[in-house]
Amino acid sequence: MTSDRELGFMPTYELREMIGSKEISPVELMESHLRRADELDPQLGIFITRISDRAMDAARKSESAVLRGDPLGPLHGIPVPYKDTEPMAGVRWTHGSLPYKDNVAETDSIPLERVVKAGGIITGKTNTPENGFAGTTENLLGPPARNPWNPDKTPGGSSGGAAAAVASGLTSFAPGGDGGGSIRIPAAFSGVYGIKATQGRVARAANLTRNAGYSVVNNATSGPLSRTVRDAAITLAVMSGHDPRGEFDTLPDEVPDYLSALNKGVKGLKIGWTPDMGGNPVDPEVAEVAEQAARSFEEMGATVETVEFTPSDYEEVFWTFFDYFTIKGLHATKDDFENNRELLTEYFGEYMDRANTLSAERMWQILCNIGWDRKYVNEYFDSYDLLLSPTLAVPAFDIGKAPDVIGGKRVPHRLWGFTPFTYLFNLTGNPAASAPAGFSSGGLPIGLHIIGNMKDEVTVLAASAAFEEARPWADKRPPVS
């Protein structure tokens, strides 16, 4: 009999094959998952809300469908912990924010709806920082999310609970959301794979957050955290596609064949490597591990060149844009803010302070600069197929202790100074992934950032799969697992 631990680490596609062949029932798999959650959640702060009874009811219905011989979706019977920035009708939906601790969602988000339609069974809402506005996962609702490789360390954020769930072997797939790196950051810190698709590839609901009083920043997108690239391709395909209900614009294009991308390889690709993306502070050990990973693409038949990739002032552009949507999304006035400050985390309060000072003229300047950033990145991809960099500037650090100094340089923004490489590609909309590249001398994961041209998740996935085959990572399991 397969142990709970082995089931937890088994890829989604293998679990789905076992369910289809009746080697395991959805009820048995759910019971195993819930036992693992009982064991791991208290150690790692994975969940904000668990819905075990509802999940068991869904597993029984899923089992009945198997026994009847009904057509089964690609995620049929698979337990899925879902990030609490996405609503699920009838389930508590906090966004990691204390003012919304008792809020209950009225609708499902489009990505969650698609996961359920594909047969996935939501088992709870995973931990996230307040409104998803941090690269680590602490809030005022309960314990922080912790890193399975060292529970004193952060797993990253804002999809920190999801990453901890995948890394620890609670689940083989957990959805995240990425508005500034919030899939890629925890993937890198936690030693799992995470991909953000081209902006607009995954539709978002127009009324996604209305009943929570918070609107998702429009450079955010949903996507998978997983241990294998194949699982990421399967689940990203489930989540992707146009929907007329989509918030802002969603791509009208057909979803590419992500699974076929896994066999394409990288032979003949022209790839750029940047260790610091224009002089950003980076830990020398991180740069060395990531560069070794980048150079391995040469052994697979690609050309890898060190490039001068130096977009200017994108940090200032991004954070001003982010601050603006703090207030716009909350629909809050200055009085609302001052009257409820004690209910907010310090970091979210800081965003609101800055947002209250923004002028219309400054926002116009920022929007013009976003256009410049997109032009710069588009011109880079006129000459190269991919861009590689470290995902993050440091390995995971102690919870609540983001570094002030990295690689001998003082960081410009302490809360986000460790992640200077991710958020540019939320401004530009390019697809990007983080793949496990190796470990620090302290035994903590280091990620390789793989960025593609617009609408070209296929090449990102192809490169990720080739890298995974050359330097496998899925067999590596953390101490808390």
C-alpha positions in Angstrom: 0.0 0.0 0.0 1.3 3.4 -0.9 2.1 5.6 2.1 0.5 9.0 2.7 3.9 10.6 2.2 4.5 8.9 -1.1 1.0 9.9 -2.4 1.7 13.5 -1.3 4.9 13.6 -3.4 3.4 11.8 -6.4 2.9 14.0 -9.5 -0.6 15.1 -10.3 -0.6 13.3 -13.7 0.4 10.0 -12.0 -2.4 10.3 -9.4 -4.9 11.0 -12.2 -3.8 7.9 -14.0 -4.2 5.9 -10.8 -7.7 7.2 -10.2 -8.7 6.5 -13.8 -7.4 2.9 -13.6 -9.0 2.5 -10.1 -5.7 1.8 -8.4 -6.8 4.4 -5.8 -10.1 6.0 -5.2 -10.7 9.7 -4.8 -12.0 9.1 -1.3 -8.8 7.2 -0.4 -6.6 9.9 -1.9 -8.6 12.6 0.0 -8.3 10.8 3.3 -4.6 10.6 2.8 -4.4 14.3 1.9 -6.3 15.3 5.0 -4.1 13.2 7.3 -1.1 14.9 5.7 -2.7 18.3 6.3 -3.3 17.5 9.9 0.4 16.7 10.2 2.0 19.5 8.1 -0.3 22.5 8.5 0.6 23.1 12.2 4.3 23.0 11.4 4.2 25.1 8.2 1.2 27.5 8.4 -0.1 26.3 5.1 -3.8 27.1 5.4 -5.9 30.1 6.4 -9.1 28.1 6.1 -9.6 24.3 5.7 -12.8 22.9 4.3 -12.2 19.2 5.0 -15.9 18.1 5.3 -16.8 19.8 2.0 -13.7 18.3 0.3 -14.7 14.8 1.5 -18.2 15.2 0.2 -16.7 16.2 -3.2 -14.4 13.2 -3.1 -17.4 10.9 -2.6 -19.1 12.4 -5.7 -15.9 12.1 -7.6 -15.6 8.4 -6.7 -19.2 7.8 -7.8 -18.3 9.3 -11.2 -15.4 6.9 -11.6 -17.6 3.9 -10.7 -20.3 5.0 -13.2 -17.7 5.2 -15.9 -18.3 8.9 -16.5 -15.9 11.0 -18.5 -13.2 12.3 -16.2 -11.4 15.6 -16.3 -7.6 16.0 -16.2 -7.7 16.8 -12.5 -10.5 14.3 -11.5 -10.3 13.5 -7.8 -7.1 15.5 -7.2 -6.9 17.4 -3.8 -6.1 21.1 -4.5 -5.3 23.7 -1.8 -6.2 27.1 -3.3 -4.6 30.5 -2.5 -6.9 32.8 -0.4 -6.6 35.7 -2.8 -9.1 33.8 -5.0 -12.8 33.5 -4.1 -14.7 30.2 -3.7 -18.5 30.6 -3.3 -19.6 29.8 0.2 -16.1 29.7 1.7 -14.3 32.2 3.9 -12.2 34.6 1.7 -9.8 36.8 3.6 -7.1 37.9 1.2 -4.9 37.5 4.3 -6.4 40.7 5.7 -7.8 40.9 9.2 -10.7 43.3 8.3 -12.0 40.5 6.1 -11.6 37.6 8.5 -15.3 36.8 8.4 -15.9 37.6 4.7 -17.5 34.8 2.7 -17.2 34.7 -1.1 -20.4 34.8 -3.3 -18.8 33.5 -6.5 -15.9 31.4 -7.7 -13.1 33.1 -9.6 -12.7 31.9 -13.2 -9.4 30.0 -12.6 -10.8 28.3 -9.5 -14.0 27.5 -11.4 -11.9 25.9 -14.2 -9.9 23.8 -11.7 -13.1 22.4 -10.2 -14.6 21.8 -13.7 -11.5 19.8 -14.5 -12.2 17.6 -11.5 -10.0 19.2 -8.9 -11.3 19.2 -5.3 -10.5 22.3 -3.2 -9.4 21.4 0.3 -8.9 24.8 1.8 -7.5 28.3 1.3 -3.8 28.7 1.6 -1.9 31.3 3.5 -1.0 34.7 1.9 0.2 38.1 3.2 -2.3 40.9 3.5 -4.0 41.3 0.1 -1.1 39.5 -1.5 1.1 42.6 -1.1 4.4 41.1 0.2 7.1 38.7 -1.0 6.8 36.7 2.3 3.8 35.3 4.0 2.9 37.0 7.3 -0.4 38.5 8.3 -2.5 39.3 11.3 -4.9 36.4 10.9 -2.6 33.7 12.3 0.8 32.1 12.0 3.1 32.8 9.1 3.8 30.3 6.4 7.1 28.5 6.9 9.7 27.0 4.7 9.8 23.1 4.7 13.6 23.2 4.2 14.0 25.2 7.4 10.9 26.3 9.3 12.7 29.4 10.7 12.9 30.7 7.1 10.2 32.2 5.0 8.8 30.1 2.0 8.4 33.4 0.2 5.1 35.0 -0.9 2.6 36.0 -1.7 1.8 32.4 -2.6 3.7 31.1 0.4 1.2 28.7 1.8 0.8 27.1 -1.7 4.5 26.7 -2.1 4.9 25.2 1.4 2.1 22.7 0.5 3.8 21.6 -2.6 7.4 21.5 -1.3 6.4 19.5 1.8 4.5 16.9 -0.2 1.0 17.8 1.0 0.0 18.1 -2.6 1.5 17.9 -6.1 -0.1 21.1 -7.4 -1.3 24.3 -5.7 -2.5 27.4 -7.6 -0.8 30.7 -6.8 -1.1 34.3 -8.1 1.6 36.6 -9.4 1.4 40.4 -9.4 5.1 41.1 -8.7 6.6 37.6 -8.5 4.2 36.0 -6.1 4.4 32.6 -7.9 8.1 32.7 -8.7 9.3 34.0 -5.4 8.0 31.2 -3.3 8.9 28.7 -6.0 12.5 29.8 -5.7 12.6 29.9 -1.9 10.8 26.6 -1.5 12.5 24.6 -4.2 9.5 23.9 -6.5 8.5 25.0 -10.0 6.2 27.9 -10.7 5.1 29.6 -13.9 3.4 32.9 -14.6 1.8 32.9 -18.1 1.6 35.9 -20.5 -0.6 38.6 -19.0 -4.2 37.8 -20.1 -3.6 34.2 -20.8 -5.5 33.2 -17.6 -8.8 35.1 -17.4 -9.8 36.9 -14.2 -13.4 37.6 -13.2 -14.6 41.2 -13.5 -16.4 41.0 -10.1 -13.6 38.9 -8.6 -13.1 40.9 -5.5 -16.1 43.2 -5.3 -17.6 41.7 -2.2 -14.3 41.8 -0.3 -13.8 45.4 -1.2 -10.5 44.7 -2.9 -9.6 44.6 -6.6 -6.7 42.6 -7.8 -3.9 44.6 -9.3 -4.2 44.3 -13.1 -0.7 43.0 -13.6 -1.5 39.9 -11.6 -2.2 36.5 -13.0 -3.0 33.1 -11.6 -0.8 30.1 -12.3 0.5 26.8 -10.9 3.1 25.8 -8.3 4.2 22.2 -8.8 7.1 19.8 -8.4 7.2 18.8 -12.1 7.0 20.8 -15.3 4.5 18.3 -16.7 2.1 19.0 -13.9 2.6 22.7 -14.5 1.8 22.3 -18.2 -1.4 20.3 -17.5 -2.7 22.6 -14.8 -1.8 25.8 -16.7 -3.7 24.5 -19.7 -6.7 24.0 -17.4 -6.5 27.5 -16.0 -5.8 29.3 -19.3 -8.1 30.6 -22.0 -10.3 33.6 -22.9 -13.5 34.3 -21.0 -15.8 37.2 -21.7 -16.2 37.7 -17.9 -12.4 38.4 -17.7 -11.2 41.4 -15.8 -9.5 43.9 -18.2 -8.5 42.2 -21.4 -7.9 38.5 -21.7 -6.1 37.1 -24.7 -8.6 35.9 -27.4 -6.0 33.4 -28.7 -6.3 29.6 -28.5 -4.4 28.2 -25.6 -1.1 26.7 -27.0 -0.5 22.9 -26.7 1.6 23.1 -23.5 2.1 19.3 -23.2 3.7 19.1 -26.7 6.2 21.8 -25.6 7.7 19.4 -23.1 9.5 17.4 -25.9 10.7 20.4 -27.9 14.1 20.8 -26.1 16.3 23.9 -26.5 18.6 23.0 -29.4 19.3 26.0 -31.5 17.8 28.5 -29.1 19.6 31.8 -28.5 19.5 32.6 -24.7 20.7 35.6 -22.8 22.0 35.4 -19.2 22.1 38.3 -16.8 23.5 37.8 -13.2 22.1 41.1 -11.9 19.7 42.7 -14.5 21.5 46.0 -14.6 23.5 46.0 -11.4 21.0 44.9 -8.8 22.4 43.6 -5.5 22.7 39.8 -5.6 24.3 37.3 -3.2 27.5 35.9 -4.9 26.5 32.3 -4.1 23.1 32.7 -5.7 24.6 34.2 -8.8 27.1 31.4 -9.1 24.5 28.6 -8.7 22.1 30.3 -11.1 24.9 30.8 -13.7 25.9 27.2 -13.5 22.3 26.3 -14.2 22.1 28.8 -17.1 25.3 27.4 -18.6 23.9 23.9 -18.6 21.6 25.0 -21.5 24.8 25.0 -23.7 25.1 21.3 -23.0 21.6 20.8 -24.3 22.3 22.6 -27.6 21.4 26.2 -27.0 23.7 29.2 -27.3 24.0 31.1 -24.0 25.4 34.6 -23.9 26.0 37.0 -21.0 23.9 40.1 -22.0 23.7 43.7 -21.0 20.1 43.7 -19.9 19.6 47.0 -18.2 16.1 48.3 -18.1 16.2 51.6 -16.2 14.1 52.7 -13.2 11.6 49.8 -13.4 11.6 49.4 -9.6 10.3 53.0 -9.1 7.8 52.5 -11.9 6.5 49.2 -10.5 6.2 50.3 -6.9 4.4 53.5 -7.7 2.0 51.5 -9.9 1.5 49.0 -7.1 0.9 51.8 -4.5 -1.7 53.3 -6.7 -3.7 50.1 -7.0 -3.5 49.7 -3.2 -5.9 52.6 -2.8 -7.8 52.1 -6.1 -8.4 48.5 -5.3 -9.6 49.1 -1.8 -11.9 51.9 -2.8 -10.7 53.5 0.4 -10.5 57.1 1.5 -7.8 58.6 3.8 -10.4 58.6 6.7 -11.1 54.9 6.1 -7.4 54.2 6.3 -6.7 56.2 9.4 -9.7 54.7 11.2 -8.6 51.1 10.5 -4.9 51.3 10.7 -4.7 49.0 13.8 -6.3 46.2 11.7 -3.6 46.4 9.0 -0.1 45.0 8.9 2.7 47.5 9.0 3.8 46.8 5.4 0.3 47.2 4.0 -0.1 50.4 5.9 3.1 51.7 4.3 1.6 51.1 0.9 -1.5 53.0 1.8 0.6 55.9 3.1 2.4 56.2 -0.2 -0.7 55.7 -2.3 -2.4 58.6 -0.5 0.3 61.0 -1.8 0.2 60.0 -5.5 -0.9 62.7 -7.9 -2.6 62.3 -11.3 0.5 63.8 -13.0 2.8 61.2 -11.3 0.5 58.3 -12.4 0.6 59.6 -16.0 4.4 59.6 -15.9 4.4 56.0 -14.6 2.0 54.7 -17.3 4.3 56.3 -19.9 7.3 54.5 -18.4 5.5 51.2 -18.4 5.3 51.6 -22.2 9.0 52.2 -22.3 9.7 49.1 -20.3 7.6 47.0 -22.6 9.4 48.4 -25.6 12.8 47.6 -24.1 11.9 44.0 -23.3 10.2 43.5 -26.7 13.4 44.7 -28.5 15.4 42.3 -26.4 13.3 39.4 -27.6 13.8 40.5 -31.2 17.3 39.0 -30.8 16.9 36.3 -28.2 14.5 33.4 -27.5 14.8 33.4 -23.7 16.3 35.5 -20.9 17.8 33.8 -17.8 18.6 35.3 -14.4 18.6 34.3 -10.7 15.0 34.3 -9.6 15.8 36.0 -6.3 18.9 37.8 -4.9 19.3 35.7 -1.8 18.3 32.3 -0.4 15.4 32.2 2.0 15.9 34.3 5.2 14.5 34.2 8.7 10.8 35.1 8.9 10.4 38.8 9.4 14.0 39.6 8.6 14.3 40.7 5.0 17.9 41.7 4.3 19.0 45.3 4.2 22.3 44.5 2.6 22.8 42.0 -0.2 26.2 41.2 -1.8 27.7 44.1 0.0 25.2 46.6 -1.3 22.3 48.3 0.6 19.0 47.4 -1.0 16.7 50.3 -2.1 13.5 48.7 -0.8 13.9 46.5 2.2 10.6 44.7 1.9 11.3 43.8 -1.8 15.0 44.3 -2.2 15.6 40.5 -2.3 13.4 40.2 -5.5 14.6 42.7 -8.0 14.3 40.3 -11.0 10.6 39.3 -11.0 8.4 42.4 -11.1 9.6 43.9 -14.3 7.8 41.1 -16.2 4.6 41.9 -14.5 4.8 45.4 -15.9 5.6 44.0 -19.4 3.3 40.9 -19.2 5.9 38.4 -20.3 5.7 34.7 -19.3 8.2 33.7 -16.7 9.0 30.7 -14.6 11.3 29.7 -11.7 12.9 26.3 -11.7 15.0 24.8 -8.9 18.6 25.4 -9.8 20.4 24.0 -6.8 21.1 24.8 -3.1 23.0 27.3 -1.0 25.8 26.1 1.3 23.1 26.3 4.0 20.9 23.8 2.2 18.3 26.3 1.0 16.9 26.2 -2.6 18.0 28.7 -5.3 15.9 29.3 -8.3 16.7 30.0 -12.0 14.4 32.6 -13.6 13.3 31.6 -17.2 11.7 34.5 -19.1 10.1 34.2 -22.5 8.7 36.4 -25.3 5.1 37.6 -25.1 2.6 34.7 -25.7 5.4 32.2 -25.7 4.8 30.0 -22.7 5.7 27.1 -25.0 9.4 28.0 -25.2 9.5 28.7 -21.4 8.0 25.3 -20.7 10.2 23.6 -23.3 13.3 25.0 -21.7 12.0 24.2 -18.2 11.3 20.6 -19.2 14.8 20.2 -20.8 16.4 21.6 -17.7 14.4 19.4 -15.4 15.5 16.3 -17.4 19.1 17.4 -17.3 19.1 18.3 -13.6 16.2 16.6 -11.9 14.8 18.1 -8.7 11.5 16.4 -7.9 13.3 13.6 -5.9 14.6 16.2 -3.4 12.5 16.3 -0.2 12.8 18.8 2.6 13.2 17.9 6.3 9.6 18.9 7.1 7.8 16.5 4.8 
